[in-house]
Amino acid sequence: MTSTQWRKSSYSGDSSNCVEIATTPTAVLVRDSKASSGARLAFPRSVWADFLSRSVKDVC
């Protein structure tokens, strides 16, 4: 069994006040970096891709 590889934005620096994500074949997992053993949200990959696409459109 492989371990989950969590990562956060490079913009976070050494701060622990951020969210981390991990990917699986079917989902993107999101957790609070301050509570790494706490609750996690799971989004289907297609929903996550739509979220990112819409977020970028709203910024640009």
PyMOL Python script that loads the backbone (N, CA, C, O; Angstrom):
from pymol import cmd

cmd.read_pdbstr("""\
ATOM      1  N   MET A   1       0.844  -1.182   0.000  1.00  0.00           N
ATOM      2  CA  MET A   1       0.000   0.000   0.000  1.00  0.00           C
ATOM      3  C   MET A   1       0.892   1.248   0.000  1.00  0.00           C
ATOM      4  O   MET A   1       1.856   1.319   0.762  1.00  0.00           O
ATOM      5  N   THR A   2       0.576   2.219  -0.841  1.00  0.00           N
ATOM      6  CA  THR A   2       1.373   3.443  -0.916  1.00  0.00           C
ATOM      7  C   THR A   2       0.815   4.497   0.030  1.00  0.00           C
ATOM      8  O   THR A   2      -0.387   4.546   0.289  1.00  0.00           O
ATOM      9  N   SER A   3       1.701   5.334   0.536  1.00  0.00           N
ATOM     10  CA  SER A   3       1.251   6.408   1.416  1.00  0.00           C
ATOM     11  C   SER A   3       0.776   7.591   0.581  1.00  0.00           C
ATOM     12  O   SER A   3       1.205   7.778  -0.558  1.00  0.00           O
ATOM     13  N   THR A   4      -0.094   8.365   1.150  1.00  0.00           N
ATOM     14  CA  THR A   4      -0.633   9.542   0.475  1.00  0.00           C
ATOM     15  C   THR A   4       0.409  10.651   0.510  1.00  0.00           C
ATOM     16  O   THR A   4       0.975  10.947   1.563  1.00  0.00           O
ATOM     17  N   GLN A   5       0.658  11.258  -0.633  1.00  0.00           N
ATOM     18  CA  GLN A   5       1.635  12.341  -0.743  1.00  0.00           C
ATOM     19  C   GLN A   5       0.910  13.683  -0.692  1.00  0.00           C
ATOM     20  O   GLN A   5       0.307  14.099  -1.682  1.00  0.00           O
ATOM     21  N   TRP A   6       0.962  14.355   0.437  1.00  0.00           N
ATOM     22  CA  TRP A   6       0.307  15.644   0.613  1.00  0.00           C
ATOM     23  C   TRP A   6       1.245  16.754   0.173  1.00  0.00           C
ATOM     24  O   TRP A   6       2.463  16.649   0.322  1.00  0.00           O
ATOM     25  N   ARG A   7       0.664  17.830  -0.376  1.00  0.00           N
ATOM     26  CA  ARG A   7       1.462  18.994  -0.762  1.00  0.00           C
ATOM     27  C   ARG A   7       0.640  20.263  -0.568  1.00  0.00           C
ATOM     28  O   ARG A   7      -0.589  20.233  -0.518  1.00  0.00           O
ATOM     29  N   LYS A   8       1.358  21.376  -0.461  1.00  0.00           N
ATOM     30  CA  LYS A   8       0.696  22.670  -0.323  1.00  0.00           C
ATOM     31  C   LYS A   8       1.323  23.646  -1.300  1.00  0.00           C
ATOM     32  O   LYS A   8       2.365  23.365  -1.893  1.00  0.00           O
ATOM     33  N   SER A   9       0.698  24.762  -1.460  1.00  0.00           N
ATOM     34  CA  SER A   9       1.184  25.777  -2.386  1.00  0.00           C
ATOM     35  C   SER A   9       2.562  26.279  -1.972  1.00  0.00           C
ATOM     36  O   SER A   9       2.854  26.418  -0.784  1.00  0.00           O
ATOM     37  N   SER A  10       3.390  26.543  -2.947  1.00  0.00           N
ATOM     38  CA  SER A  10       4.706  27.121  -2.657  1.00  0.00           C
ATOM     39  C   SER A  10       4.568  28.534  -2.087  1.00  0.00           C
ATOM     40  O   SER A  10       5.493  29.035  -1.448  1.00  0.00           O
ATOM     41  N   TYR A  11       3.432  29.170  -2.310  1.00  0.00           N
ATOM     42  CA  TYR A  11       3.186  30.502  -1.756  1.00  0.00           C
ATOM     43  C   TYR A  11       3.003  30.462  -0.240  1.00  0.00           C
ATOM     44  O   TYR A  11       3.070  31.502   0.416  1.00  0.00           O
ATOM     45  N   SER A  12       2.772  29.279   0.321  1.00  0.00           N
ATOM     46  CA  SER A  12       2.566  29.137   1.762  1.00  0.00           C
ATOM     47  C   SER A  12       3.859  29.275   2.548  1.00  0.00           C
ATOM     48  O   SER A  12       3.828  29.594   3.736  1.00  0.00           O
ATOM     49  N   GLY A  13       4.984  29.042   1.907  1.00  0.00           N
ATOM     50  CA  GLY A  13       6.262  29.113   2.606  1.00  0.00           C
ATOM     51  C   GLY A  13       6.305  28.116   3.748  1.00  0.00           C
ATOM     52  O   GLY A  13       5.886  26.969   3.592  1.00  0.00           O
ATOM     53  N   ASP A  14       6.809  28.546   4.894  1.00  0.00           N
ATOM     54  CA  ASP A  14       6.891  27.671   6.064  1.00  0.00           C
ATOM     55  C   ASP A  14       5.651  27.756   6.940  1.00  0.00           C
ATOM     56  O   ASP A  14       5.601  27.134   8.001  1.00  0.00           O
ATOM     57  N   SER A  15       4.666  28.505   6.519  1.00  0.00           N
ATOM     58  CA  SER A  15       3.448  28.680   7.303  1.00  0.00           C
ATOM     59  C   SER A  15       2.667  27.377   7.408  1.00  0.00           C
ATOM     60  O   SER A  15       2.666  26.561   6.486  1.00  0.00           O
ATOM     61  N   SER A  16       2.010  27.199   8.532  1.00  0.00           N
ATOM     62  CA  SER A  16       1.143  26.028   8.692  1.00  0.00           C
ATOM     63  C   SER A  16      -0.328  26.424   8.598  1.00  0.00           C
ATOM     64  O   SER A  16      -1.210  25.624   8.909  1.00  0.00           O
ATOM     65  N   ASN A  17      -0.590  27.648   8.174  1.00  0.00           N
ATOM     66  CA  ASN A  17      -1.965  28.132   8.041  1.00  0.00           C
ATOM     67  C   ASN A  17      -2.421  28.002   6.602  1.00  0.00           C
ATOM     68  O   ASN A  17      -2.620  29.000   5.909  1.00  0.00           O
ATOM     69  N   CYS A  18      -2.583  26.778   6.160  1.00  0.00           N
ATOM     70  CA  CYS A  18      -2.969  26.571   4.773  1.00  0.00           C
ATOM     71  C   CYS A  18      -3.675  25.224   4.635  1.00  0.00           C
ATOM     72  O   CYS A  18      -3.832  24.483   5.606  1.00  0.00           O
ATOM     73  N   VAL A  19      -4.081  24.935   3.447  1.00  0.00           N
ATOM     74  CA  VAL A  19      -4.640  23.620   3.161  1.00  0.00           C
ATOM     75  C   VAL A  19      -3.622  22.834   2.348  1.00  0.00           C
ATOM     76  O   VAL A  19      -2.776  23.407   1.662  1.00  0.00           O
ATOM     77  N   GLU A  20      -3.719  21.536   2.437  1.00  0.00           N
ATOM     78  CA  GLU A  20      -2.869  20.641   1.667  1.00  0.00           C
ATOM     79  C   GLU A  20      -3.764  19.770   0.808  1.00  0.00           C
ATOM     80  O   GLU A  20      -4.905  19.488   1.173  1.00  0.00           O
ATOM     81  N   ILE A  21      -3.245  19.346  -0.331  1.00  0.00           N
ATOM     82  CA  ILE A  21      -4.006  18.446  -1.188  1.00  0.00           C
ATOM     83  C   ILE A  21      -3.182  17.201  -1.493  1.00  0.00           C
ATOM     84  O   ILE A  21      -1.953  17.201  -1.438  1.00  0.00           O
ATOM     85  N   ALA A  22      -3.911  16.153  -1.813  1.00  0.00           N
ATOM     86  CA  ALA A  22      -3.306  14.905  -2.280  1.00  0.00           C
ATOM     87  C   ALA A  22      -4.224  14.358  -3.360  1.00  0.00           C
ATOM     88  O   ALA A  22      -5.434  14.582  -3.330  1.00  0.00           O
ATOM     89  N   THR A  23      -3.654  13.650  -4.300  1.00  0.00           N
ATOM     90  CA  THR A  23      -4.475  13.083  -5.368  1.00  0.00           C
ATOM     91  C   THR A  23      -4.475  11.565  -5.288  1.00  0.00           C
ATOM     92  O   THR A  23      -3.495  10.940  -4.881  1.00  0.00           O
ATOM     93  N   THR A  24      -5.595  10.996  -5.685  1.00  0.00           N
ATOM     94  CA  THR A  24      -5.745   9.557  -5.843  1.00  0.00           C
ATOM     95  C   THR A  24      -6.217   9.348  -7.278  1.00  0.00           C
ATOM     96  O   THR A  24      -6.499  10.327  -7.970  1.00  0.00           O
ATOM     97  N   PRO A  25      -6.311   8.132  -7.735  1.00  0.00           N
ATOM     98  CA  PRO A  25      -6.797   7.922  -9.099  1.00  0.00           C
ATOM     99  C   PRO A  25      -8.202   8.478  -9.351  1.00  0.00           C
ATOM    100  O   PRO A  25      -8.539   8.800 -10.491  1.00  0.00           O
ATOM    101  N   THR A  26      -9.017   8.594  -8.312  1.00  0.00           N
ATOM    102  CA  THR A  26     -10.400   9.033  -8.514  1.00  0.00           C
ATOM    103  C   THR A  26     -10.775  10.329  -7.808  1.00  0.00           C
ATOM    104  O   THR A  26     -11.849  10.874  -8.065  1.00  0.00           O
ATOM    105  N   ALA A  27      -9.912  10.840  -6.918  1.00  0.00           N
ATOM    106  CA  ALA A  27     -10.317  11.998  -6.118  1.00  0.00           C
ATOM    107  C   ALA A  27      -9.133  12.900  -5.785  1.00  0.00           C
ATOM    108  O   ALA A  27      -7.970  12.511  -5.895  1.00  0.00           O
ATOM    109  N   VAL A  28      -9.477  14.120  -5.373  1.00  0.00           N
ATOM    110  CA  VAL A  28      -8.508  15.047  -4.795  1.00  0.00           C
ATOM    111  C   VAL A  28      -8.918  15.215  -3.339  1.00  0.00           C
ATOM    112  O   VAL A  28     -10.068  15.538  -3.044  1.00  0.00           O
ATOM    113  N   LEU A  29      -7.980  14.997  -2.438  1.00  0.00           N
ATOM    114  CA  LEU A  29      -8.233  15.106  -1.007  1.00  0.00           C
ATOM    115  C   LEU A  29      -7.713  16.448  -0.517  1.00  0.00           C
ATOM    116  O   LEU A  29      -6.679  16.926  -0.984  1.00  0.00           O
ATOM    117  N   VAL A  30      -8.427  17.057   0.424  1.00  0.00           N
ATOM    118  CA  VAL A  30      -8.051  18.358   0.971  1.00  0.00           C
ATOM    119  C   VAL A  30      -8.092  18.254   2.490  1.00  0.00           C
ATOM    120  O   VAL A  30      -9.034  17.698   3.056  1.00  0.00           O
ATOM    121  N   ARG A  31      -7.065  18.792   3.148  1.00  0.00           N
ATOM    122  CA  ARG A  31      -7.039  18.795   4.618  1.00  0.00           C
ATOM    123  C   ARG A  31      -6.414  20.090   5.119  1.00  0.00           C
ATOM    124  O   ARG A  31      -5.739  20.798   4.372  1.00  0.00           O
ATOM    125  N   ASP A  32      -6.647  20.387   6.389  1.00  0.00           N
ATOM    126  CA  ASP A  32      -6.060  21.545   7.062  1.00  0.00           C
ATOM    127  C   ASP A  32      -4.651  21.162   7.512  1.00  0.00           C
ATOM    128  O   ASP A  32      -4.473  20.147   8.185  1.00  0.00           O
ATOM    129  N   SER A  33      -3.667  21.952   7.154  1.00  0.00           N
ATOM    130  CA  SER A  33      -2.287  21.617   7.514  1.00  0.00           C
ATOM    131  C   SER A  33      -2.047  21.639   9.024  1.00  0.00           C
ATOM    132  O   SER A  33      -1.126  20.980   9.508  1.00  0.00           O
ATOM    133  N   LYS A  34      -2.851  22.378   9.768  1.00  0.00           N
ATOM    134  CA  LYS A  34      -2.700  22.429  11.226  1.00  0.00           C
ATOM    135  C   LYS A  34      -3.293  21.201  11.904  1.00  0.00           C
ATOM    136  O   LYS A  34      -2.985  20.927  13.064  1.00  0.00           O
ATOM    137  N   ALA A  35      -4.129  20.466  11.203  1.00  0.00           N
ATOM    138  CA  ALA A  35      -4.790  19.282  11.769  1.00  0.00           C
ATOM    139  C   ALA A  35      -4.658  18.128  10.781  1.00  0.00           C
ATOM    140  O   ALA A  35      -5.654  17.609  10.279  1.00  0.00           O
ATOM    141  N   SER A  36      -3.435  17.741  10.515  1.00  0.00           N
ATOM    142  CA  SER A  36      -3.184  16.761   9.458  1.00  0.00           C
ATOM    143  C   SER A  36      -3.822  15.400   9.707  1.00  0.00           C
ATOM    144  O   SER A  36      -4.032  14.639   8.762  1.00  0.00           O
ATOM    145  N   SER A  37      -4.131  15.082  10.942  1.00  0.00           N
ATOM    146  CA  SER A  37      -4.799  13.810  11.213  1.00  0.00           C
ATOM    147  C   SER A  37      -6.309  13.981  11.356  1.00  0.00           C
ATOM    148  O   SER A  37      -7.019  13.026  11.671  1.00  0.00           O
ATOM    149  N   GLY A  38      -6.794  15.189  11.126  1.00  0.00           N
ATOM    150  CA  GLY A  38      -8.221  15.477  11.255  1.00  0.00           C
ATOM    151  C   GLY A  38      -9.017  15.142  10.004  1.00  0.00           C
ATOM    152  O   GLY A  38      -8.599  14.335   9.172  1.00  0.00           O
ATOM    153  N   ALA A  39     -10.155  15.773   9.895  1.00  0.00           N
ATOM    154  CA  ALA A  39     -11.083  15.517   8.789  1.00  0.00           C
ATOM    155  C   ALA A  39     -10.463  15.892   7.445  1.00  0.00           C
ATOM    156  O   ALA A  39      -9.625  16.788   7.345  1.00  0.00           O
ATOM    157  N   ARG A  40     -10.903  15.180   6.431  1.00  0.00           N
ATOM    158  CA  ARG A  40     -10.457  15.439   5.057  1.00  0.00           C
ATOM    159  C   ARG A  40     -11.674  15.533   4.161  1.00  0.00           C
ATOM    160  O   ARG A  40     -12.673  14.842   4.366  1.00  0.00           O
ATOM    161  N   LEU A  41     -11.578  16.385   3.182  1.00  0.00           N
ATOM    162  CA  LEU A  41     -12.615  16.472   2.163  1.00  0.00           C
ATOM    163  C   LEU A  41     -12.131  15.718   0.937  1.00  0.00           C
ATOM    164  O   LEU A  41     -10.944  15.749   0.610  1.00  0.00           O
ATOM    165  N   ALA A  42     -13.043  15.045   0.261  1.00  0.00           N
ATOM    166  CA  ALA A  42     -12.697  14.317  -0.963  1.00  0.00           C
ATOM    167  C   ALA A  42     -13.591  14.814  -2.087  1.00  0.00           C
ATOM    168  O   ALA A  42     -14.816  14.807  -1.966  1.00  0.00           O
ATOM    169  N   PHE A  43     -12.975  15.243  -3.175  1.00  0.00           N
ATOM    170  CA  PHE A  43     -13.702  15.734  -4.340  1.00  0.00           C
ATOM    171  C   PHE A  43     -13.380  14.853  -5.541  1.00  0.00           C
ATOM    172  O   PHE A  43     -12.216  14.520  -5.763  1.00  0.00           O
ATOM    173  N   PRO A  44     -14.390  14.472  -6.317  1.00  0.00           N
ATOM    174  CA  PRO A  44     -14.081  13.769  -7.565  1.00  0.00           C
ATOM    175  C   PRO A  44     -13.146  14.646  -8.399  1.00  0.00           C
ATOM    176  O   PRO A  44     -13.252  15.872  -8.375  1.00  0.00           O
ATOM    177  N   ARG A  45     -12.241  14.022  -9.128  1.00  0.00           N
ATOM    178  CA  ARG A  45     -11.247  14.780  -9.903  1.00  0.00           C
ATOM    179  C   ARG A  45     -11.903  15.761 -10.870  1.00  0.00           C
ATOM    180  O   ARG A  45     -11.394  16.863 -11.070  1.00  0.00           O
ATOM    181  N   SER A  46     -13.019  15.375 -11.468  1.00  0.00           N
ATOM    182  CA  SER A  46     -13.696  16.271 -12.416  1.00  0.00           C
ATOM    183  C   SER A  46     -14.243  17.514 -11.711  1.00  0.00           C
ATOM    184  O   SER A  46     -14.214  18.607 -12.277  1.00  0.00           O
ATOM    185  N   VAL A  47     -14.733  17.360 -10.502  1.00  0.00           N
ATOM    186  CA  VAL A  47     -15.253  18.495  -9.735  1.00  0.00           C
ATOM    187  C   VAL A  47     -14.102  19.422  -9.346  1.00  0.00           C
ATOM    188  O   VAL A  47     -14.241  20.643  -9.422  1.00  0.00           O
ATOM    189  N   TRP A  48     -12.975  18.860  -8.934  1.00  0.00           N
ATOM    190  CA  TRP A  48     -11.802  19.665  -8.575  1.00  0.00           C
ATOM    191  C   TRP A  48     -11.297  20.454  -9.782  1.00  0.00           C
ATOM    192  O   TRP A  48     -10.963  21.633  -9.663  1.00  0.00           O
ATOM    193  N   ALA A  49     -11.245  19.805 -10.932  1.00  0.00           N
ATOM    194  CA  ALA A  49     -10.794  20.482 -12.154  1.00  0.00           C
ATOM    195  C   ALA A  49     -11.725  21.639 -12.500  1.00  0.00           C
ATOM    196  O   ALA A  49     -11.264  22.702 -12.917  1.00  0.00           O
ATOM    197  N   ASP A  50     -13.018  21.444 -12.331  1.00  0.00           N
ATOM    198  CA  ASP A  50     -13.987  22.507 -12.595  1.00  0.00           C
ATOM    199  C   ASP A  50     -13.794  23.659 -11.606  1.00  0.00           C
ATOM    200  O   ASP A  50     -13.845  24.824 -11.999  1.00  0.00           O
ATOM    201  N   PHE A  51     -13.575  23.346 -10.340  1.00  0.00           N
ATOM    202  CA  PHE A  51     -13.322  24.361  -9.319  1.00  0.00           C
ATOM    203  C   PHE A  51     -12.099  25.205  -9.687  1.00  0.00           C
ATOM    204  O   PHE A  51     -12.149  26.433  -9.629  1.00  0.00           O
ATOM    205  N   LEU A  52     -11.004  24.545 -10.063  1.00  0.00           N
ATOM    206  CA  LEU A  52      -9.793  25.282 -10.438  1.00  0.00           C
ATOM    207  C   LEU A  52     -10.019  26.137 -11.677  1.00  0.00           C
ATOM    208  O   LEU A  52      -9.576  27.284 -11.735  1.00  0.00           O
ATOM    209  N   SER A  53     -10.696  25.587 -12.649  1.00  0.00           N
ATOM    210  CA  SER A  53     -10.970  26.329 -13.884  1.00  0.00           C
ATOM    211  C   SER A  53     -11.780  27.587 -13.598  1.00  0.00           C
ATOM    212  O   SER A  53     -11.471  28.663 -14.111  1.00  0.00           O
ATOM    213  N   ARG A  54     -12.798  27.449 -12.793  1.00  0.00           N
ATOM    214  CA  ARG A  54     -13.636  28.606 -12.460  1.00  0.00           C
ATOM    215  C   ARG A  54     -12.890  29.609 -11.584  1.00  0.00           C
ATOM    216  O   ARG A  54     -13.097  30.816 -11.714  1.00  0.00           O
ATOM    217  N   SER A  55     -12.037  29.129 -10.705  1.00  0.00           N
ATOM    218  CA  SER A  55     -11.257  30.027  -9.844  1.00  0.00           C
ATOM    219  C   SER A  55     -10.315  30.889 -10.665  1.00  0.00           C
ATOM    220  O   SER A  55     -10.195  32.087 -10.410  1.00  0.00           O
ATOM    221  N   VAL A  56      -9.656  30.308 -11.632  1.00  0.00           N
ATOM    222  CA  VAL A  56      -8.731  31.048 -12.488  1.00  0.00           C
ATOM    223  C   VAL A  56      -9.488  32.064 -13.327  1.00  0.00           C
ATOM    224  O   VAL A  56      -9.017  33.188 -13.499  1.00  0.00           O
ATOM    225  N   LYS A  57     -10.637  31.699 -13.848  1.00  0.00           N
ATOM    226  CA  LYS A  57     -11.433  32.628 -14.654  1.00  0.00           C
ATOM    227  C   LYS A  57     -11.866  33.829 -13.833  1.00  0.00           C
ATOM    228  O   LYS A  57     -11.911  34.947 -14.346  1.00  0.00           O
ATOM    229  N   ASP A  58     -12.188  33.608 -12.547  1.00  0.00           N
ATOM    230  CA  ASP A  58     -12.632  34.706 -11.693  1.00  0.00           C
ATOM    231  C   ASP A  58     -11.495  35.651 -11.330  1.00  0.00           C
ATOM    232  O   ASP A  58     -11.742  36.815 -11.016  1.00  0.00           O
ATOM    233  N   VAL A  59     -10.270  35.179 -11.367  1.00  0.00           N
ATOM    234  CA  VAL A  59      -9.111  35.996 -11.003  1.00  0.00           C
ATOM    235  C   VAL A  59      -8.610  36.799 -12.189  1.00  0.00           C
ATOM    236  O   VAL A  59      -8.215  37.955 -12.037  1.00  0.00           O
ATOM    237  N   CYS A  60      -8.624  36.204 -13.350  1.00  0.00           N
ATOM    238  CA  CYS A  60      -8.045  36.846 -14.542  1.00  0.00           C
ATOM    239  C   CYS A  60      -8.956  37.882 -15.154  1.00  0.00           C
ATOM    240  O   CYS A  60      -8.601  38.500 -16.157  1.00  0.00           O
TER     241      CYS A  60
END
""", "prot")
cmd.dss("prot")
cmd.show_as("cartoon", "prot")
cmd.util.cbc("prot")
cmd.orient("prot")
